[in-house]
Amino acid sequence: MPGFEFFGDLERKEVNDVLDSGVLMRYGFDKARDHWKALELENLVAERMQVKHAHVVSSGTAALTVALMAAHINSGDQVILPTFTFVASFEAILSVGAVPILVDVDETLGLNAEAVEKAITNKTKAVMAVHMCGSMADLAALRKVCATHNLILIEDACQAIGGTFNNKPLGSIGKIGCFSFDYVKTITCGEGGAIITNSKDIFTKAQAYTDHGHDHLGADRGADKHPILGYNFRISELNAAVGVAQVKRLDDFLAIQKKHYTIIENALKTIPQVSFRRVPKGGVQNYSFFNFFLPTKEITKKVHTEFGKQGVDATFYWFDNNWHYHKKWDHLKQLKGLNKYSNEQYNGMPDYYKSDFSASDAVISKTISCLIKLSWTEEEVKARAQKMLDIIKAAL
Ligand SMILES: *Cc1c(COP(=O)(O)O)cnc(C)c1O
């Protein structure tokens, strides 16, 4: 997945443009330069993702935060998210004053739409679908639930950029989509992120909020008005420049990922006890991870340990992972922040120690995910697939 594996002349050229002019800020200083990398990146992202608007920000976490802000999710509102995600999802929800409501995932490794429907209350405002490890939840079912209950669908597509659902890019299906360009993502600019939307209203609010409320309508920065209070989630021109080079390479990266993925898939398909993550009808993954299930938790653990011992690197057993699964989120369950949370949040938090996430546990305890690297040679992927095959067969 990581685009940094292929940093080269293209990235260097874009960064040098910025260094040559000396203008590292995305706004203003128009007379001193002849390029606007953040703006160019936004145009490229909007075009590639087939949406009217893209706004780039300082991180994927910032993108999620701004998405929630611009959608008016705030004090005490409930936002539904999966038990399997990255901590950024609930950090963003908490940061806007809202309450994260964890809901079970299924064999898609994404939100189960029936479980989502059961979790809806009169305080629910949004559903954050997280497209973990390159693929998606059943978005048709989630869209239907959101439409029925008048909820905003936000897509966290940070790990699935380039995947599609019914021929539409992931991120463009909900009201707002979020991407991360952090250092380990499919396309990276060091640190960065983006929101995409077809809503002019969301876009207008987002671009103002991420830059201290500037309306960006003045002849220069000082002449801008500030209709709302904002914050600073700006990306720098240096980061955006790397993003400009990388986004142009996205389709090449996706093709390589698919090729490597398919070699591993073809090898593991030969074992009847191995099954694969369900990709919903109409969905196409971005192939950033290869995800599969084994028959029991014990076998899965054993295989994952053997992978590590025998040098099959970059594989993940999420069930025991510190960051991505609800079992290790005591800091969330106890609402342990640096400071006190509001009464609405504190009193609104479910007692997660009493929650039943056995449906998620049943799936995630049998899941292994393998990062698909871009820089592998075909021989390396084939050797790797053979080694995986041998280890799994020996463990069964
Ligand atoms: C990486 C990631 C984020 C956060 O992105 P940053 O750019 O690192 O802030 C959010 N959600 C998911 C699913 C991610 O993988």
The ligand as a Gaussian input file, in Angstrom:
#p B3LYP/6-31G(d) Opt

LIG

0 1
 C       -4.936000       6.601000       8.577000
 C       -6.352000       6.583000       8.963000
 C       -6.988000       7.708000       9.505000
 C       -6.259000       8.939000       9.925000
 O       -5.475000       9.533000       8.972000
 P       -4.213000      10.438000       9.408000
 O       -3.858000      11.112000       8.141000
 O       -3.136000       9.512000       9.886000
 O       -4.690000      11.380000      10.442000
 C       -8.342000       7.631000       9.745000
 N       -9.042000       6.525000       9.499000
 C       -8.463000       5.416000       8.983000
 C       -9.304000       4.221000       8.694000
 C       -7.098000       5.407000       8.728000
 O       -6.532000       4.295000       8.262000

